[in-house]
Amino acid sequence: MVQSLTVPATAVAGTAVPVSWSVRNAGNAAVMLPWTDRLIFNGPDGSQVLLDRRVEDQVPLGAGAAYSRSVSVLLPLLTGAGAGARTLSLITDFRADVAESVETDNTWKVWPSPSAFRPCPTWRCRPLPAPGMHFRAAKWNWFGPSSTWARPPVPAPWQERLFLSADAVPGDDLELATVEIGESLAAGASVSRTNRVRLPLSLAGVFRFVAATDSAGDVVEQDESNNLGIATVPTALPARLTLDLPTLTVREDADPRPCVAGCSGPVGRRRPCK
């Protein structure tokens, strides 16, 4: 029979949590065969097996004897609305490997409080403000607001990146900066970033800035589709005129005679060439 099942008072979906349970042989004879303990997560959308643990090290388990287990299991992501209506169940000998006189005490369910299993955090990256024109090779201030709208906070660290896009469609864009974020973000909070980047001299045309939060996928999220923010106003980078002037070189053993325009020689003294 299952004696106990212990889970944390609160947990965030998509994260690992410690789970402990104990099982006792309530019969009058020793158990001589191995069996399996199964841990199940039950939710509005169905059930999911979190763990199957084969018990062989407790054989034989004498009459009245008990054993305990403590493991870390990964909770599934919650894509449904809100928390609650979810339980954890432990079934010992769920494959019925052991013949028992009573089979009705092999299951233990935990009904946590409605806020026990909270949805994982999710980001929402707002569009980036951008001026209509900016010269290349200048330094650029960018804002990559990112916020979490779910109940749990967003744990650090994660990465945020800034790109320059020629077609306003994410993908194959020029990466301008990567920022490592080391501070957590509270539930419902938002933050703005300001950074300075140098645009390549070779760029010319109309572009849009794109900010990506959690770009390396460090944070487990309920919705990964809203981590990009695209500038609402395009930025024009006009072509820039560059001049390449020839360099005048004079040999060390060259004739020192000065000359006027049209003659080669040192510049600065004006007299006819000989």
C-alpha positions in Angstrom: 0.0 0.0 0.0 1.1 3.6 -0.6 1.6 5.4 2.7 2.4 8.9 1.6 3.1 11.1 -1.4 4.8 14.5 -0.9 5.1 17.3 -3.5 6.2 21.0 -3.2 3.5 23.5 -2.0 4.0 25.4 -5.3 5.7 24.5 -8.5 6.0 26.1 -12.0 5.1 24.1 -15.1 8.0 23.0 -17.2 10.4 22.8 -14.2 11.8 20.0 -12.2 10.4 19.4 -8.7 11.2 17.0 -5.9 8.7 14.3 -5.2 8.8 11.8 -2.3 6.7 8.7 -1.5 6.7 5.7 0.8 5.2 2.2 0.3 4.5 -0.5 2.9 3.8 -4.2 2.6 0.5 -4.4 4.4 0.2 -8.1 3.8 1.1 -11.1 6.0 3.8 -12.5 3.6 7.0 -11.2 2.0 7.0 -9.8 -1.5 9.4 -12.0 -3.6 9.0 -10.3 -7.0 10.1 -6.9 -8.3 7.4 -4.4 -9.1 7.1 -0.9 -10.6 6.0 2.5 -9.1 4.4 4.9 -11.5 4.1 8.7 -11.0 1.3 10.4 -13.1 0.5 14.0 -13.7 -3.3 14.5 -14.1 -4.7 17.7 -15.8 -7.7 19.0 -17.6 -6.3 17.8 -20.9 -5.5 14.3 -19.7 -2.8 12.4 -17.9 0.9 12.1 -18.5 3.4 9.6 -17.1 6.2 11.4 -15.3 8.2 8.4 -14.0 8.3 4.6 -14.0 10.6 3.3 -11.3 11.3 -0.4 -11.2 11.7 -1.6 -7.6 14.2 -4.4 -7.4 16.5 -3.4 -4.5 13.7 -4.0 -1.9 13.1 -7.6 -2.8 12.2 -9.4 -0.7 10.0 -6.9 1.1 8.9 -8.5 4.4 5.4 -8.3 5.9 5.0 -4.9 7.5 8.2 -3.5 6.0 8.3 -0.2 4.0 10.6 1.8 1.7 10.8 5.4 0.6 11.8 7.1 -2.6 12.8 10.7 -3.4 13.2 11.8 -7.0 13.2 14.9 -9.2 10.6 14.9 -12.0 10.0 17.4 -14.8 6.5 18.8 -14.8 4.8 19.2 -18.2 4.1 22.6 -19.7 0.6 23.9 -19.0 -0.9 25.3 -22.2 -4.4 25.4 -20.8 -5.9 28.4 -19.0 -5.0 29.1 -15.4 -3.9 26.8 -12.6 -5.7 24.2 -10.5 -7.6 21.1 -11.4 -4.4 19.2 -11.5 -3.1 16.3 -9.4 -0.1 14.0 -8.9 -0.8 10.3 -8.5 1.5 7.5 -7.4 0.5 3.9 -8.3 2.6 1.2 -6.8 2.7 -2.2 -8.5 0.8 -0.6 -11.4 1.6 -3.6 -13.7 0.1 -6.0 -11.1 3.3 -8.0 -10.9 2.5 -8.9 -7.3 -0.6 -10.9 -6.3 -2.3 -9.1 -3.4 -5.3 -9.7 -1.3 -6.2 -6.0 -1.5 -5.5 -4.0 -4.6 -7.4 -0.8 -3.8 -4.7 0.8 -1.6 -2.0 1.0 -4.3 -2.8 4.5 -5.4 -2.3 7.9 -3.7 -3.3 11.2 -5.2 -2.3 14.7 -4.1 -4.7 17.5 -4.6 -2.7 20.7 -4.3 -4.0 24.1 -3.8 -5.3 25.9 -6.9 -2.1 27.9 -7.2 0.2 24.9 -6.7 0.9 24.3 -10.4 1.3 27.6 -12.1 1.8 28.1 -15.8 5.4 28.7 -17.0 6.3 32.2 -17.8 5.8 33.7 -21.2 7.5 36.7 -22.8 5.9 39.4 -24.9 8.4 41.5 -26.9 6.9 44.9 -28.0 7.7 46.6 -31.3 10.9 48.6 -31.4 10.8 52.4 -31.8 13.1 53.6 -34.6 13.6 56.9 -36.5 13.0 57.1 -40.2 16.7 57.8 -41.1 20.0 57.1 -39.5 23.5 57.2 -41.0 25.5 54.0 -41.1 28.5 53.7 -38.9 26.8 55.9 -36.3 26.0 54.5 -32.9 22.4 53.3 -32.3 20.3 53.3 -29.2 17.8 50.4 -29.2 15.1 49.4 -26.9 14.2 45.7 -26.5 11.3 45.7 -24.0 10.4 42.3 -22.8 8.0 41.2 -20.1 6.3 38.3 -18.6 2.6 38.2 -18.3 2.2 34.9 -16.5 2.1 34.3 -12.7 5.7 33.0 -12.1 8.8 35.2 -12.4 11.3 34.7 -15.3 14.5 33.3 -13.8 17.9 34.6 -15.0 20.0 34.2 -17.0 18.9 34.6 -20.6 20.1 36.4 -23.8 18.6 39.2 -25.9 19.8 40.0 -29.4 19.4 42.9 -31.8 19.3 42.3 -35.6 19.0 44.4 -38.7 16.5 43.1 -41.3 16.1 44.2 -44.9 12.7 42.6 -45.3 11.1 42.9 -41.8 10.9 39.1 -41.8 13.0 37.4 -39.1 15.7 35.1 -40.4 19.0 35.6 -42.2 19.3 39.0 -40.6 22.5 40.9 -39.6 23.2 40.4 -35.9 24.3 43.7 -34.3 24.5 42.9 -30.5 24.0 40.2 -27.9 23.2 41.1 -24.3 23.5 38.7 -21.4 20.7 39.3 -18.8 21.5 38.4 -15.2 18.5 39.7 -13.4 15.2 37.9 -13.0 12.0 39.6 -14.1 9.0 39.6 -11.8 5.6 38.4 -13.0 3.8 41.1 -14.9 6.8 43.3 -15.0 8.5 44.8 -18.0 12.0 46.3 -18.7 13.5 48.4 -21.5 17.1 48.0 -22.7 19.3 50.6 -24.2 22.5 49.6 -26.0 24.8 51.2 -28.6 25.8 49.4 -31.7 27.9 50.3 -34.8 26.3 49.8 -38.2 28.6 48.5 -41.0 29.8 51.0 -43.5 28.8 48.8 -46.4 25.1 49.0 -45.6 22.7 51.2 -47.7 19.0 50.9 -48.1 15.9 50.6 -45.9 16.0 48.3 -42.9 14.1 47.5 -39.7 15.5 46.7 -36.3 14.5 43.4 -34.8 14.9 42.5 -31.0 14.8 38.9 -29.8 14.4 38.1 -26.1 15.4 34.7 -24.8 17.1 34.2 -28.1 19.1 31.1 -26.9 16.0 29.4 -25.4 17.3 29.5 -21.8 13.8 30.0 -20.3 11.1 27.4 -20.6 8.0 29.2 -21.8 4.4 28.5 -22.3 4.4 30.4 -25.6 7.6 30.8 -27.7 6.0 32.6 -30.6 6.1 36.1 -29.2 9.7 36.6 -28.4 10.5 38.9 -31.4 9.9 42.7 -31.7 10.1 44.4 -35.1 10.5 48.2 -35.5 7.3 49.8 -36.6 9.2 52.5 -38.5 11.8 51.5 -41.1 15.2 53.1 -40.9 16.9 54.4 -44.1 20.6 54.1 -44.4 21.7 56.4 -47.3 24.7 55.6 -49.5 27.8 57.4 -48.3 30.3 59.0 -50.6 33.9 57.9 -50.1 37.0 59.3 -51.9 40.2 57.4 -52.5 43.0 59.9 -53.3 46.4 58.9 -54.8 49.3 59.2 -52.4 52.3 61.2 -53.7 55.6 59.4 -53.1 59.1 60.8 -53.7 62.1 58.7 -53.9 64.9 59.4 -51.5 67.4 59.7 -54.3 65.1 61.8 -56.5 66.4 65.1 -58.2 65.9 67.9 -55.6 65.2 70.5 -58.3 61.9 72.3 -57.6 59.3 72.8 -60.3 56.0 74.5 -61.1 52.8 72.7 -61.8 53.3 70.1 -64.6 56.7 69.1 -63.5 57.5 66.4 -61.0 59.6 67.2 -58.0 59.2 68.7 -54.5 56.3 71.0 -53.9 56.6 74.4 -52.3 59.3 76.2 -54.4 58.1 77.9 -57.6 60.6 78.3 -60.4 60.8 76.9 -63.9 62.0 73.4 -64.4 65.4 73.0 -65.9 
